[in-house]
Amino acid sequence: MTRILVLTASILGGNSQQLADHFVALAGERDDVTITRRDLVADELPHLGLPELSSWQVAPQERTDEQRELAARSDALVEELQAHDVVVLGVPLYNLGIPSQLKAWFDRVMRAGVTFRYTEDGPQGLLEGKRALILAARGGEYVGTDLDSQTPHLKAMLGLMGIVEVDMVFAEGLNMGEAKRDAALGEARQAIAGRIDRV
């Protein structure tokens, strides 16, 4: 059974959400797949602060009630990530980056000693064997340009945790006219359909 975690982070509930919905509809037809969805806008995480970060550094048996509550937030997200084989990210492009809601999720699952560790040869991911599919929706056209800082950022964060098998589906030019938008979304849906049997 392939366990898939689908994360979305569109404040508009827009194109990236539609691509994620399309993926879920197609993948849900497979008998060997289970899907967990997490909407990071509907279930918004606060920005990571020092008290929460510090709570991770305290041994569980020594935490205060407040520290236990703060650490439990990250622990639950990490356990959810660890329990799945594939991570699907529905990601809009906001100001050349990822939504802050998605960054807040990454800030809680990228934990030294838990999802990666430091070695004499540099960081080593501890979530090896997992795969990721990124469904990227963008108003303009950025792939292959210096303005596409989002793609390497996402791959680097996933890679730090050991998730190095990362596939990308882009829907670009969505704010550049209705014809271009419809064509880009249609191509993205076809690309998603072509990947369903490989997740």
N, CA, C and O of each residue as an XYZ file, in Angstrom:
796
protein
N       0.844     -1.193      0.000
C       0.000      0.000      0.000
C       0.880      1.244      0.000
O       1.765      1.382      0.845
N       0.642      2.141     -0.938
C       1.382      3.397     -1.015
C       0.626      4.474     -0.251
O      -0.545      4.740     -0.522
N       1.304      5.084      0.699
C       0.687      6.121      1.534
C       1.142      7.490      1.034
O       2.337      7.778      0.969
N       0.170      8.325      0.684
C       0.470      9.617      0.073
C      -0.032     10.742      0.977
O      -1.189     10.752      1.398
N       0.855     11.681      1.264
C       0.509     12.879      2.021
C       0.416     14.047      1.051
O       1.399     14.391      0.394
N      -0.763     14.657      0.959
C      -0.984     15.778      0.048
C      -1.109     17.064      0.861
O      -1.999     17.194      1.702
N      -0.210     18.008      0.603
C      -0.192     19.292      1.304
C      -0.528     20.410      0.328
O       0.029     20.472     -0.768
N      -1.438     21.292      0.726
C      -1.756     22.467     -0.088
C      -1.591     23.720      0.758
O      -1.701     23.676      1.983
N      -1.323     24.849      0.081
C      -1.050     26.082      0.818
C      -1.457     27.318      0.028
O      -0.744     28.322      0.019
N      -2.611     27.238     -0.637
C      -3.082     28.374     -1.435
C      -4.055     29.216     -0.629
O      -5.098     28.722     -0.201
N      -3.723     30.484     -0.419
C      -4.631     31.362      0.333
C      -5.852     31.724     -0.507
O      -6.860     32.182      0.032
N      -5.770     31.525     -1.811
C      -6.886     31.823     -2.701
C      -7.700     30.585     -3.044
O      -8.750     30.686     -3.678
N      -7.217     29.408     -2.627
C      -7.876     28.173     -3.033
C      -7.883     28.024     -4.536
O      -8.856     27.547     -5.120
N      -6.784     28.439     -5.164
C      -6.764     28.589     -6.609
C      -6.179     27.426     -7.377
O      -6.503     26.265     -7.128
N      -5.293     27.765     -8.334
C      -4.841     26.787     -9.316
C      -4.045     25.636     -8.709
O      -4.228     24.485     -9.107
N      -3.173     25.926     -7.762
C      -2.398     24.839     -7.155
C      -3.311     23.896     -6.384
O      -3.068     22.690     -6.331
N      -4.364     24.450     -5.788
C      -5.354     23.619     -5.092
C      -6.091     22.727     -6.098
O      -6.346     21.555     -5.823
N      -6.428     23.288     -7.262
C      -7.105     22.505     -8.291
C      -6.225     21.374     -8.798
O      -6.711     20.271     -9.048
N      -4.936     21.640     -8.950
C      -4.030     20.586     -9.398
C      -3.925     19.481     -8.350
O      -3.894     18.299     -8.692
N      -3.872     19.861     -7.084
C      -3.837     18.862     -6.013
C      -5.129     18.056     -5.989
O      -5.107     16.839     -5.804
N      -6.265     18.746     -6.179
C      -7.556     18.044     -6.219
C      -7.582     17.039     -7.375
O      -8.096     15.929     -7.236
N      -7.023     17.446     -8.513
C      -6.988     16.560     -9.679
C      -6.137     15.330     -9.370
O      -6.514     14.206     -9.701
N      -5.005     15.552     -8.744
C      -4.158     14.426     -8.361
C      -4.907     13.473     -7.435
O      -4.888     12.261     -7.646
N      -5.564     14.015     -6.412
C      -6.279     13.187     -5.441
C      -7.390     12.385     -6.121
O      -7.594     11.210     -5.816
N      -8.102     13.030     -7.042
C      -9.191     12.338     -7.736
C      -8.668     11.148     -8.534
O      -9.287     10.085     -8.546
N      -7.531     11.327     -9.197
C      -6.975     10.245    -10.007
C      -6.319      9.171     -9.138
O      -6.537      7.977     -9.347
N      -5.522      9.599     -8.172
C      -4.834      8.632     -7.310
C      -5.821      7.852     -6.456
O      -5.585      6.692     -6.118
N      -6.935      8.504     -6.109
C      -7.936      7.850     -5.275
C      -8.622      6.681     -5.956
O      -9.290      5.888     -5.293
N      -8.468      6.559     -7.274
C      -9.051      5.440     -8.010
C      -8.226      4.170     -7.871
O      -8.693      3.084     -8.213
N      -7.003      4.301     -7.372
C      -6.145      3.135     -7.198
C      -6.481      2.425     -5.886
O      -6.700      3.067     -4.859
N      -6.518      1.105     -5.935
C      -6.830      0.318     -4.741
C      -5.646      0.203     -3.796
O      -5.818     -0.137     -2.625
N      -4.436      0.485     -4.293
C      -3.235      0.298     -3.484
C      -2.696      1.613     -2.932
O      -1.511      1.726     -2.621
N      -3.580      2.607     -2.813
C      -3.170      3.932     -2.363
C      -4.063      4.401     -1.216
O      -5.281      4.228     -1.255
N      -3.453      4.989     -0.210
C      -4.207      5.719      0.815
C      -3.705      7.160      0.812
O      -2.507      7.409      0.673
N      -4.626      8.100      0.967
C      -4.292      9.519      0.853
C      -4.672     10.261      2.129
O      -5.778     10.119      2.651
N      -3.726     11.053      2.612
C      -3.974     11.978      3.726
C      -3.824     13.390      3.188
O      -2.840     13.697      2.513
N      -4.784     14.246      3.478
C      -4.710     15.630      3.009
C      -4.515     16.573      4.187
O      -5.102     16.394      5.254
N      -3.680     17.577      3.971
C      -3.488     18.622      4.978
C      -3.495     19.968      4.265
O      -2.609     20.260      3.463
N      -4.496     20.781      4.562
C      -4.607     22.128      4.017
C      -3.948     23.078      5.016
O      -4.487     23.326      6.094
N      -2.797     23.600      4.655
C      -2.022     24.434      5.570
C      -2.554     25.848      5.701
O      -2.036     26.641      6.487
N      -3.583     26.164      4.935
C      -4.274     27.445      5.109
C      -5.443     27.269      6.068
O      -5.614     28.061      6.995
N      -6.244     26.238      5.850
C      -7.371     25.962      6.747
C      -6.880     25.574      8.140
O      -7.497     25.930      9.144
N      -5.763     24.842      8.193
C      -5.184     24.402      9.463
C      -3.838     25.096      9.618
O      -2.789     24.452      9.639
N      -3.886     26.419      9.724
C      -2.676     27.242      9.637
C      -1.802     27.103     10.874
O      -2.283     27.116     12.007
N      -0.513     26.970     10.625
C       0.482     26.917     11.695
C       1.025     28.318     11.953
O       1.207     29.089     11.011
N       1.283     28.656     13.200
C       1.911     29.957     13.469
C       3.362     29.947     13.006
O       3.957     28.885     12.823
N       3.919     31.124     12.819
C       5.344     31.190     12.518
C       6.132     30.602     13.678
O       5.754     30.748     14.840
N       7.219     29.943     13.349
C       8.028     29.305     14.376
C       8.715     30.364     15.239
O       9.358     31.280     14.726
N       8.568     30.223     16.549
C       9.191     31.148     17.482
C      10.178     30.431     18.392
O      10.245     29.202     18.412
N      10.941     31.212     19.143
C      11.979     30.650     20.002
C      11.435     29.686     21.058
O      12.045     28.638     21.270
N      10.314     29.988     21.734
C       9.828     29.028     22.735
C       9.539     27.648     22.154
O       9.848     26.633     22.779
N       8.944     27.607     20.951
C       8.655     26.320     20.334
C       9.945     25.629     19.892
O      10.129     24.435     20.128
N      10.820     26.375     19.262
C      12.099     25.813     18.837
C      12.865     25.245     20.034
O      13.441     24.159     19.957
N      12.863     25.989     21.133
C      13.597     25.565     22.324
C      12.995     24.314     22.938
O      13.705     23.516     23.551
N      11.691     24.138     22.778
C      11.034     22.975     23.385
C      11.566     21.669     22.825
O      11.548     20.645     23.508
N      12.046     21.699     21.569
C      12.570     20.477     20.954
C      13.900     20.064     21.568
O      14.288     18.898     21.513
N      14.596     21.043     22.158
C      15.931     20.774     22.690
C      15.892     20.214     24.111
O      16.931     19.846     24.659
N      14.721     20.148     24.701
C      14.561     19.657     26.067
C      14.100     18.204     26.023
O      13.198     17.860     25.259
N      14.711     17.359     26.832
C      14.302     15.953     26.879
C      12.823     15.863     27.234
O      12.363     16.591     28.114
N      12.059     14.980     26.567
C      10.605     14.914     26.788
C      10.203     14.838     28.249
O       9.228     15.475     28.647
N      10.926     14.076     29.061
C      10.559     13.922     30.458
C      10.859     15.164     31.295
O      10.415     15.270     32.439
N      11.617     16.104     30.720
C      11.989     17.311     31.450
C      11.222     18.550     30.985
O      11.439     19.641     31.513
N      10.344     18.398     30.020
C       9.623     19.547     29.489
C       8.544     20.033     30.449
O       7.933     19.257     31.182
N       8.336     21.333     30.417
C       7.206     21.897     31.144
C       5.925     21.598     30.380
O       5.983     21.103     29.254
N       4.782     21.887     30.964
C       3.521     21.668     30.261
C       3.484     22.470     28.966
O       3.038     21.970     27.934
N       3.952     23.708     29.022
C       3.961     24.548     27.820
C       4.888     23.962     26.761
O       4.545     23.944     25.579
N       6.051     23.488     27.171
C       6.998     22.912     26.219
C       6.460     21.626     25.595
O       6.676     21.367     24.411
N       5.761     20.824     26.393
C       5.164     19.601     25.845
C       4.125     19.933     24.792
O       4.042     19.274     23.755
N       3.335     20.957     25.066
C       2.302     21.357     24.104
C       2.928     21.896     22.824
O       2.464     21.594     21.725
N       3.984     22.696     22.968
C       4.638     23.259     21.792
C       5.352     22.177     20.987
O       5.270     22.166     19.759
N       6.045     21.276     21.661
C       6.780     20.219     20.959
C       5.838     19.248     20.274
O       6.169     18.681     19.232
N       4.661     19.055     20.858
C       3.701     18.098     20.284
C       3.284     18.507     18.875
O       2.980     17.647     18.048
N       3.267     19.795     18.595
C       2.863     20.276     17.263
C       3.827     19.752     16.199
O       3.407     19.194     15.186
N       5.114     19.940     16.441
C       6.116     19.459     15.498
C       6.163     17.938     15.471
O       6.256     17.335     14.401
N       6.100     17.317     16.642
C       6.173     15.857     16.709
C       5.083     15.216     15.852
O       5.338     14.240     15.146
N       3.868     15.767     15.914
C       2.749     15.199     15.154
C       2.985     15.339     13.655
O       2.689     14.419     12.893
N       3.512     16.475     13.228
C       3.762     16.689     11.803
C       4.888     15.786     11.297
O       4.806     15.246     10.193
N       5.932     15.623     12.100
C       7.031     14.743     11.728
C       6.546     13.304     11.621
O       6.865     12.612     10.654
N       5.776     12.851     12.606
C       5.257     11.482     12.584
C       4.365     11.253     11.365
O       4.394     10.181     10.760
N       3.574     12.266     11.009
C       2.724     12.143      9.827
C       3.581     12.002      8.575
O       3.302     11.162      7.720
N       4.617     12.816      8.465
C       5.514     12.745      7.311
C       6.222     11.393      7.260
O       6.316     10.784      6.194
N       6.713     10.929      8.385
C       7.422      9.648      8.435
C       6.525      8.481      8.024
O       7.004      7.482      7.485
N       5.236      8.611      8.277
C       4.301      7.503      8.027
C       3.882      7.381      6.571
O       3.163      6.447      6.217
N       4.315      8.304      5.720
C       3.902      8.291      4.316
C       5.079      8.013      3.400
O       6.231      8.290      3.731
N       4.758      7.456      2.238
C       5.774      7.103      1.248
C       6.018      8.209      0.230
O       7.129      8.369     -0.274
N       4.976      8.965     -0.063
C       5.032     10.007     -1.088
C       4.459     11.295     -0.512
O       3.434     11.275      0.168
N       5.124     12.414     -0.787
C       4.627     13.733     -0.392
C       4.286     14.502     -1.665
O       5.124     14.651     -2.554
N       3.060     14.983     -1.740
C       2.625     15.798     -2.871
C       2.368     17.209     -2.362
O       1.590     17.413     -1.430
N       3.026     18.174     -2.978
C       2.894     19.567     -2.565
C       2.199     20.362     -3.657
O       2.712     20.462     -4.772
N       1.035     20.931     -3.350
C       0.384     21.861     -4.249
C       0.846     23.259     -3.885
O       0.464     23.782     -2.838
N       1.671     23.879     -4.738
C       2.391     25.090     -4.332
C       2.164     26.250     -5.305
O       2.561     26.168     -6.468
N       1.533     27.323     -4.840
C       1.502     28.541     -5.654
C       2.817     29.288     -5.491
O       3.578     29.019     -4.561
N       3.082     30.215     -6.386
C       4.277     31.062     -6.302
C       3.854     32.424     -5.763
O       3.098     33.145     -6.414
N       4.334     32.771     -4.590
C       4.040     34.074     -3.986
C       5.335     34.861     -3.871
O       6.244     34.473     -3.137
N       5.414     35.968     -4.601
C       6.591     36.837     -4.519
C       7.885     36.042     -4.689
O       8.844     36.210     -3.935
N       7.884     35.180     -5.691
C       9.028     34.370     -6.103
C       9.395     33.289     -5.084
O      10.463     32.685     -5.189
N       8.538     33.039     -4.115
C       8.846     32.031     -3.111
C       7.644     31.160     -2.805
O       6.650     31.160     -3.532
N       7.756     30.414     -1.704
C       6.661     29.554     -1.277
C       5.794     30.305     -0.283
O       6.268     31.251      0.346
N       4.529     29.912     -0.122
C       3.676     30.547      0.879
C       4.265     30.382      2.275
O       4.890     29.366      2.578
N       4.061     31.384      3.116
C       4.587     31.308      4.486
C       3.960     30.153      5.246
O       4.577     29.606      6.160
N       2.732     29.773      4.876
C       2.083     28.640      5.541
C       2.864     27.345      5.297
O       3.006     26.521      6.200
N       3.361     27.177      4.086
C       4.155     25.988      3.766
C       5.519     26.061      4.437
O       6.040     25.049      4.904
N       6.093     27.251      4.486
C       7.386     27.412      5.175
C       7.244     27.059      6.654
O       8.152     26.464      7.235
N       6.116     27.417      7.270
C       5.897     27.077      8.676
C       5.850     25.569      8.879
O       6.285     25.068      9.916
N       5.326     24.842      7.899
C       5.322     23.374      7.969
C       6.748     22.838      7.855
O       7.167     22.004      8.658
N       7.488     23.317      6.863
C       8.869     22.876      6.711
C       9.687     23.181      7.962
O      10.522     22.371      8.365
N       9.457     24.343      8.583
C      10.208     24.705      9.777
C      10.002     23.706     10.908
O      10.850     23.587     11.792
N       8.898     22.998     10.888
C       8.601     22.051     11.975
C       8.957     20.609     11.645
O       9.068     19.781     12.549
N       9.136     20.296     10.375
C       9.513     18.921     10.037
C      11.002     18.795      9.725
O      11.527     17.681      9.706
N      11.689     19.897      9.482
C      13.129     19.868      9.253
C      13.828     20.026     10.599
O      14.173     21.135     11.009
N      14.029     18.906     11.276
C      14.586     18.933     12.627
C      15.854     18.101     12.710
O      15.861     16.906     12.416
N      16.928     18.769     13.120
C      18.210     18.076     13.288
C      18.060     16.968     14.321
O      17.493     17.164     15.395
N      18.579     15.809     13.970
C      18.495     14.667     14.854
C      17.216     13.876     14.705
O      17.078     12.801     15.289
N      16.269     14.398     13.925
C      14.986     13.726     13.735
C      14.760     13.379     12.269
O      14.558     12.213     11.932
N      14.794     14.382     11.396
C      14.622     14.128      9.967
C      15.922     14.299      9.184
O      15.992     13.940      8.008
N      16.944     14.842      9.828
C      18.293     14.866      9.260
C      19.276     14.968     10.416
O      18.903     15.292     11.543
N      20.534     14.686     10.117
C      21.557     14.803     11.147
C      22.828     15.354     10.536
O      23.049     15.254      9.329
N      23.658     15.934     11.381
C      24.939     16.453     10.932
C      26.014     15.391     11.116
O      26.091     14.752     12.165
N      26.840     15.207     10.097
C      27.941     14.253     10.152
C      29.231     14.978      9.756
O      29.205     16.147      9.370
N      30.352     14.268      9.859
C      31.625     14.858      9.450
C      31.640     15.190      7.967
O      32.419     16.033      7.521
N      30.776     14.526      7.203
C      30.710     14.766      5.760
C      29.577     15.712      5.373
O      29.283     15.883      4.190
N      28.947     16.321      6.366
C      27.848     17.234      6.095
C      26.517     16.641      6.511
O      26.481     15.553      7.086
N      25.403     17.345      6.229
C      24.083     16.846      6.645
C      23.714     15.546      5.941
O      24.070     15.320      4.785
N      23.002     14.710      6.661
C      22.509     13.443      6.107
C      21.021     13.335      6.383
O      20.592     13.431      7.533
N      20.228     13.135      5.331
C      18.788     12.987      5.492
C      18.436     11.665      6.132
O      19.092     10.652      5.893
N      17.393     11.679      6.947
C      16.953     10.485      7.657
C      15.614      9.960      7.137
O      15.043      9.033      7.711
N      15.116     10.551      6.053
C      13.843     10.113      5.473
C      14.069      9.509      4.099
O      13.282      9.739      3.181
N      15.128      8.747      3.952
C      15.462      8.163      2.655
C      14.395      7.163      2.227
O      13.739      6.534      3.057
N      14.236      7.030      0.905
C      13.270      6.085      0.362
C      11.912      6.690      0.057
O      11.061      6.038     -0.547
N      11.706      7.931      0.472
C      10.439      8.605      0.169
C      10.575      9.385     -1.138
O      11.680      9.682     -1.590
N       9.427      9.708     -1.731
C       9.406     10.455     -2.979
C       8.526     11.688     -2.821
O       7.677     11.747     -1.931
N       8.733     12.662     -3.684
C       7.921     13.875     -3.641
C       7.479     14.265     -5.051
O       8.208     14.071     -6.024
N       6.287     14.811     -5.134
C       5.757     15.379     -6.373
C       5.308     16.791     -6.067
O       4.477     17.008     -5.184
N       5.850     17.744     -6.787
C       5.507     19.151     -6.580
C       4.642     19.627     -7.739
O       5.031     19.528     -8.902
N       3.472     20.141     -7.407
C       2.541     20.693     -8.389
C       2.601     22.211     -8.248
O       1.997     22.782     -7.339
N       3.321     22.851     -9.139
C       3.622     24.270     -9.018
C       2.772     25.096     -9.975
O       2.804     24.883    -11.187
N       2.013     26.041     -9.426
C       1.166     26.925    -10.227
C       1.710     28.346    -10.138
O       1.968     28.856     -9.048
N       1.880     28.982    -11.304
C       2.511     30.305    -11.339
C       1.803     31.227    -12.321
O       1.398     30.800    -13.402
N       1.656     32.472    -11.949
C       1.005     33.443    -12.818
C       1.833     33.784    -14.034
O       1.293     34.009    -15.117
N       3.167     33.825    -13.859
C       4.078     34.122    -14.955
C       4.825     32.880    -15.397
O       4.459     31.755    -15.057
N       5.888     33.114    -16.170
C       6.692     32.009    -16.678
C       8.106     32.142    -16.113
O       8.819     33.092    -16.436
N       8.505     31.204    -15.281
C       9.755     31.318    -14.535
C      10.691     30.130    -14.686
O      11.883     30.257    -14.402
N      10.192     28.982    -15.123
C      11.035     27.781    -15.192
C      12.277     28.059    -16.042
O      12.186     28.582    -17.153
N      13.436     27.697    -15.494
C      14.684     27.866    -16.236
C      15.263     29.260    -16.185
O      16.269     29.534    -16.839
N      14.641     30.160    -15.410
C      15.161     31.516    -15.286
C      15.712     31.730    -13.877
O      15.456     30.938    -12.970
N      16.470     32.813    -13.710
C      17.028     33.138    -12.396
C      15.948     33.490    -11.383
O      16.196     33.460    -10.177
N      14.756     33.822    -11.857
C      13.674     34.184    -10.944
C      13.004     32.966    -10.304
O      12.223     33.107     -9.363
N      13.306     31.786    -10.808
C      12.710     30.588    -10.223
C      13.541     30.116     -9.033
O      14.252     29.115     -9.114
N      13.440     30.848     -7.940
C      14.127     30.436     -6.711
C      13.320     29.388     -5.951
O      13.846     28.724     -5.058
N      12.048     29.238     -6.304
C      11.175     28.316     -5.586
C      11.593     26.856     -5.793
O      11.652     26.085     -4.835
N      11.878     26.483     -7.031
C      12.209     25.088     -7.328
C      13.438     24.608     -6.560
O      13.352     23.579     -5.889
N      14.585     25.305     -6.623
C      15.741     24.821     -5.861
C      15.517     24.872     -4.355
O      16.056     24.045     -3.619
N      14.732     25.829     -3.898
C      14.448     25.924     -2.453
C      13.692     24.690     -1.982
O      14.065     24.080     -0.979
N      12.645     24.321     -2.689
C      11.859     23.150     -2.303
C      12.700     21.878     -2.384
O      12.660     21.042     -1.481
N      13.461     21.734     -3.467
C      14.280     20.532     -3.618
C      15.351     20.455     -2.537
O      15.673     19.369     -2.055
N      15.904     21.603     -2.157
C      16.938     21.612     -1.121
C      16.366     21.231      0.234
O      16.992     20.477      0.980
N      15.180     21.745      0.565
C      14.578     21.419      1.859
C      14.192     19.946      1.928
O      14.435     19.283      2.937
N      13.596     19.438      0.861
C      13.254     18.020      0.825
C      14.525     17.166      0.852
O      14.595     16.161      1.560
N      15.511     17.575      0.082
C      16.754     16.823     -0.005
C      17.497     16.758      1.317
O      18.114     15.740      1.631
N      17.447     17.830      2.094
C      18.104     17.830      3.395
C      17.561     16.717      4.276
O      18.288     16.152      5.092
N      16.278     16.403      4.110
C      15.653     15.348      4.906
C      15.811     13.967      4.267
O      15.353     12.967      4.818
N      16.454     13.919      3.114
C      16.674     12.637      2.454
C      15.697     12.332      1.336
O      15.764     11.260      0.733
N      14.782     13.262      1.048
C      13.817     13.053     -0.034
C      14.412     13.664     -1.299
O      14.221     14.847     -1.580
N      15.121     12.857     -2.044
C      15.864     13.360     -3.198
C      15.202     12.996     -4.525
O      15.557     13.541     -5.569
N      14.245     12.079     -4.482
C      13.493     11.735     -5.694
C      12.296     12.673     -5.781
O      11.232     12.394     -5.228
N      12.484     13.794     -6.486
C      11.481     14.859     -6.543
C      11.084     15.093     -7.989
O      11.930     15.388     -8.834
N       9.798     14.963     -8.271
C       9.267     15.200     -9.605
C       8.497     16.518     -9.584
O       7.911     16.889     -8.567
N       8.506     17.212    -10.705
C       7.861     18.525    -10.786
C       6.837     18.542    -11.917
O       7.078     18.009    -13.000
N       5.685     19.166    -11.645
C       4.703     19.491    -12.680
C       4.444     20.986    -12.574
O       4.061     21.481    -11.515
N       4.651     21.698    -13.665
C       4.482     23.146    -13.671
C       3.250     23.540    -14.477
O       2.989     22.993    -15.549
N       2.504     24.493    -13.944
C       1.455     25.180    -14.708
C       1.816     26.660    -14.650
O       1.651     27.303    -13.614
N       2.311     27.202    -15.767
C       2.825     28.573    -15.756
C       2.051     29.457    -16.735
O       1.334     28.977    -17.613
N       2.224     30.761    -16.548
C       1.548     31.734    -17.402
C       0.061     31.825    -17.119
O      -0.717     32.182    -18.004
N      -0.348     31.506    -15.894
C      -1.775     31.432    -15.578
C      -2.446     32.803    -15.497
O      -3.672     32.898    -15.536
N      -1.645     33.861    -15.385
C      -2.198     35.220    -15.387
C      -1.876     35.962    -16.687
O      -1.891     37.192    -16.727
N      -1.586     35.208    -17.743
C      -1.166     35.810    -19.003
C      -2.192     35.568    -20.106
O      -1.844     35.360    -21.269
N      -3.457     35.601    -19.714
C      -4.528     35.423    -20.684
C      -5.226     34.095    -20.519
O      -4.622     33.101    -20.117
N      -6.518     34.092    -20.839
C      -7.339     32.907    -20.612
C      -6.876     31.717    -21.441
O      -6.864     30.588    -20.950
N      -6.496     31.955    -22.686
C      -6.076     30.850    -23.540
C      -4.812     30.186    -23.004
O      -4.712     28.959    -22.969
N      -3.852     31.004    -22.588
C      -2.606     30.454    -22.040
C      -2.886     29.717    -20.737
O      -2.313     28.660    -20.474
N      -3.777     30.288    -19.923
C      -4.119     29.648    -18.642
C      -4.745     28.274    -18.875
O      -4.339     27.284    -18.266
N      -5.736     28.226    -19.762
C      -6.422     26.957    -20.017
C      -5.459     25.906    -20.579
O      -5.521     24.734    -20.209
N      -4.572     26.340    -21.475
C      -3.621     25.408    -22.064
C      -2.645     24.884    -21.012
O      -2.336     23.692    -20.981
N      -2.162     25.779    -20.152
C      -1.190     25.377    -19.136
C      -1.808     24.421    -18.123
O      -1.181     23.437    -17.730
N      -3.023     24.707    -17.705
C      -3.693     23.820    -16.745
C      -4.002     22.462    -17.378
O      -3.879     21.424    -16.728
N      -4.403     22.481    -18.655
C      -4.672     21.229    -19.352
C      -3.420     20.370    -19.466
O      -3.473     19.157    -19.264
N      -2.291     21.000    -19.791
C      -1.031     20.256    -19.894
C      -0.605     19.720    -18.528
O      -0.084     18.609    -18.426
N      -0.828     20.513    -17.483
C      -0.458     20.072    -16.139
C      -1.309     18.881    -15.700
O      -0.803     17.939    -15.090
N      -2.589     18.929    -16.011
C      -3.467     17.803    -15.650
C      -3.032     16.529    -16.385
O      -3.046     15.438    -15.814
N      -2.651     16.680    -17.645
C      -2.164     15.514    -18.402
C      -0.874     14.980    -17.790
O      -0.674     13.769    -17.696
N      -0.007     15.889    -17.380
C       1.256     15.479    -16.761
C       0.999     14.744    -15.445
O       1.667     13.755    -15.144
N       0.042     15.219    -14.672
C      -0.316     14.547    -13.418
C      -0.844     13.150    -13.710
O      -0.457     12.185    -13.052
N      -1.721     13.044    -14.690
C      -2.285     11.740    -15.048
C      -1.183     10.763    -15.453
O      -1.276      9.568    -15.171
N      -0.154     11.263    -16.104
C       0.936     10.409    -16.526
C       1.834      9.943    -15.392
O       2.647      9.036    -15.568
N       1.685     10.565    -14.232
C       2.515     10.202    -13.092
C       1.792      9.368    -12.049
O       2.417      8.875    -11.110
N       0.496      9.204    -12.199
C      -0.287      8.508    -11.182
C       0.202      7.085    -10.948
O       0.252      6.628     -9.806
N       0.560      6.387    -12.005
C       0.997      5.005    -11.851
C       2.405      4.903    -11.288
O       2.866      3.810    -10.958
N       3.101      6.052    -11.174
C       4.482      6.012    -10.685
C       4.616      6.473     -9.239
O       5.709      6.419     -8.675
N       3.528      6.924     -8.633
C       3.634      7.385     -7.246
C       3.633      6.218     -6.278
O       3.715      6.422     -5.066
